[in-house]
Amino acid sequence: HNGAEGAAPPSFAVALRAVFTSPSILLLGLCQSLFEGSMYTFVFLWVPTLQALLRPEHLPSGLVFSNFMMCITLGGLVFRVCTVDPLRRWLSVEVVAALLFAVSVLTMAVSAVVNSFAPTMVAFLVFEVCVGTFFACSATLRSRLLPDALQSSIMNLFRIPLNILVVVGTKLTDWYPASTVFTVCAGWLGLATVLQIVLFSLTRRTRLAHLAAKKLQ
């Protein structure tokens, strides 16, 4: 019994092997790390950005935060609407994720180039809707693509690139103006969009292969 126990590979090694032998798992983890890295960097940016645009008036940060939370809830409802009939016939979860990443790119781009409170606030609210949709999409994709026994280990592995992105994003806020950091976040989200499209292509191909195999049986 002890010999068998000692021979069993640790879950970390098994998870690492799963990540690098499954393109779908690798793409999913990278997409989620890129989005969450942008999201956590945004947390450090929204208050000083809005306050600078609103001066000399005081920013009602509590009210703004409440609106963000409402938008996150709305994002969850958007996901629910997109994944029930009749929209489900045209919108898979992978497509919804790619669309929310693309919209997030636009919100960060607007935040980078616009120096007015109203459009920046609208962009922030739309981004928070995307955050709410992302939570639902990511949970669904994890349940579909990650083995149950390895799900926590695999997600812990992707905390490494996530934490690197967060450290880079927060340090950039010390060295560069907010517009530059928003541009960097837009780049991360753009990369996530491309990777998500590749993931959609892979999962669609796999799904079609399974359907063809069933017909042959």
C-alpha positions in Angstrom: 0.0 0.0 0.0 2.8 2.4 0.9 4.6 1.5 -2.3 1.6 2.2 -4.4 1.0 5.5 -2.6 4.6 6.6 -3.2 4.4 5.7 -6.9 1.2 7.8 -7.5 2.1 11.0 -9.3 1.2 14.2 -7.4 -1.9 16.0 -8.6 0.3 19.0 -9.6 2.2 16.9 -12.1 -1.0 15.3 -13.4 -2.6 18.7 -13.8 0.5 20.1 -15.6 0.5 17.1 -17.9 -3.2 17.7 -18.7 -2.6 21.4 -19.5 0.2 20.7 -21.9 -1.4 17.7 -23.6 -4.8 19.3 -24.1 -4.9 22.4 -26.3 -8.5 23.2 -25.1 -7.5 23.2 -21.4 -4.4 25.4 -22.2 -6.5 27.9 -24.2 -9.2 28.0 -21.6 -6.8 28.7 -18.8 -5.0 31.4 -20.8 -8.2 33.2 -21.8 -9.4 33.3 -18.2 -6.0 34.5 -16.9 -5.9 37.3 -19.4 -9.4 38.4 -18.6 -9.0 38.2 -14.9 -5.7 40.0 -15.1 -7.4 42.9 -16.9 -10.3 42.8 -14.4 -8.1 43.0 -11.3 -5.9 45.8 -12.9 -9.2 47.7 -13.6 -9.9 47.5 -9.8 -6.9 49.7 -9.2 -7.8 52.1 -12.0 -11.4 53.0 -11.8 -11.4 55.2 -8.7 -8.5 57.5 -9.7 -9.6 57.6 -13.3 -13.2 58.7 -12.5 -12.0 61.1 -9.8 -9.6 62.8 -12.2 -12.4 63.2 -14.8 -14.9 64.5 -12.2 -12.7 67.1 -10.5 -13.3 69.4 -8.6 -16.4 67.5 -7.6 -16.2 64.5 -5.3 -16.7 61.1 -6.7 -19.6 59.1 -5.1 -17.5 55.9 -5.1 -20.1 54.0 -3.1 -22.8 54.7 -5.6 -20.5 53.9 -8.5 -19.5 50.6 -6.9 -23.2 49.7 -6.4 -23.8 50.3 -10.0 -20.9 48.0 -10.9 -22.4 45.3 -8.7 -25.7 45.7 -10.5 -24.0 45.4 -13.8 -22.3 42.2 -12.8 -25.7 40.8 -11.9 -27.1 42.0 -15.3 -24.2 40.2 -17.0 -25.3 36.9 -15.4 -28.8 37.5 -16.8 -27.3 38.3 -20.3 -25.5 34.9 -20.2 -28.8 33.2 -19.3 -30.7 34.9 -22.1 -27.9 34.0 -24.6 -27.9 30.3 -23.7 -31.7 29.5 -23.9 -33.8 29.0 -27.0 -34.0 30.6 -29.5 -30.5 32.2 -29.1 -28.9 29.0 -28.0 -29.2 27.7 -31.6 -26.7 30.3 -32.8 -24.8 31.2 -29.6 -22.7 28.6 -28.0 -20.9 29.4 -24.7 -17.6 29.6 -26.5 -19.1 32.3 -28.9 -20.6 34.2 -26.0 -17.2 34.3 -24.3 -15.5 35.5 -27.5 -18.1 38.3 -27.9 -17.7 39.4 -24.3 -14.0 39.5 -24.7 -14.3 41.6 -27.8 -16.7 44.0 -26.2 -14.3 44.3 -23.2 -11.6 45.3 -25.7 -13.8 48.2 -26.8 -14.5 49.3 -23.3 -10.8 49.5 -22.4 -10.1 51.3 -25.7 -12.7 53.9 -25.0 -11.3 54.3 -21.5 -7.8 54.8 -22.9 -8.7 57.5 -25.5 -11.7 59.4 -24.1 -11.1 62.1 -21.5 -14.7 62.7 -20.5 -16.6 61.4 -17.5 -19.9 60.2 -19.1 -18.5 58.0 -21.9 -15.8 56.6 -19.6 -18.4 55.8 -17.0 -20.6 54.0 -19.6 -17.5 52.0 -20.8 -16.8 51.0 -17.2 -20.5 49.9 -16.7 -20.4 47.8 -19.9 -17.1 46.2 -18.8 -18.8 45.2 -15.5 -21.6 43.6 -17.5 -18.9 41.7 -19.3 -17.4 40.6 -16.0 -20.8 39.2 -14.9 -21.2 37.3 -18.2 -17.6 36.1 -17.9 -18.2 34.5 -14.5 -21.0 32.4 -15.9 -19.2 31.5 -19.1 -16.0 30.5 -17.3 -17.8 28.3 -14.8 -19.7 26.6 -17.7 -16.5 26.1 -19.8 -14.6 24.7 -16.8 -17.3 22.2 -16.1 -17.2 21.0 -19.7 -13.5 21.0 -20.4 -11.7 20.3 -17.2 -11.6 16.9 -15.6 -13.5 17.0 -12.2 -10.7 15.4 -10.3 -8.1 18.0 -11.6 -10.2 21.1 -11.9 -8.9 22.8 -8.7 -5.3 21.8 -9.5 -5.5 23.1 -13.1 -7.0 26.4 -12.0 -4.3 26.8 -9.4 -1.7 26.4 -12.1 -3.2 29.2 -14.1 -3.0 31.5 -11.0 0.7 31.8 -11.9 0.2 33.7 -15.2 -2.8 35.5 -13.6 -0.7 36.8 -10.7 2.1 37.8 -13.1 -0.4 39.9 -15.1 -1.9 41.5 -12.0 1.6 42.4 -10.7 2.5 43.9 -14.1 -0.8 45.8 -14.3 -0.6 47.2 -10.8 3.1 48.3 -11.3 2.2 49.9 -14.6 -0.3 52.1 -12.7 2.7 53.5 -10.7 4.9 54.2 -13.7 2.5 55.2 -16.5 -0.8 57.2 -16.9 -4.1 55.3 -16.8 -4.6 55.6 -20.5 -1.5 53.5 -21.1 -2.6 50.9 -18.6 -6.0 50.7 -20.2 -4.3 50.2 -23.6 -2.3 47.3 -22.1 -5.5 45.8 -20.7 -7.1 46.2 -24.2 -4.2 44.2 -25.6 -4.6 41.4 -23.1 -8.3 41.2 -23.8 -7.6 41.3 -27.5 -5.3 38.3 -27.1 -8.0 36.6 -25.0 -10.5 37.2 -27.9 -8.2 35.5 -30.4 -7.5 32.5 -28.2 -11.2 32.1 -27.4 -11.9 32.0 -31.2 -9.3 29.3 -31.5 -10.9 27.4 -28.6 -14.3 27.7 -30.2 -12.8 26.2 -33.4 -11.3 23.3 -31.5 -14.4 22.5 -29.5 -16.6 22.7 -32.6 -14.3 20.4 -34.5 -14.4 17.9 -31.6 -18.2 18.1 -31.3 -18.6 17.5 -35.0 -16.2 14.5 -34.8 -18.3 13.0 -32.0 -21.5 13.5 -33.9 -20.0 11.8 -37.0 -18.8 8.9 -34.9 -22.3 8.4 -33.4 -23.8 8.4 -36.9 -21.4 5.7 -37.9 -22.3 3.6 -34.9 
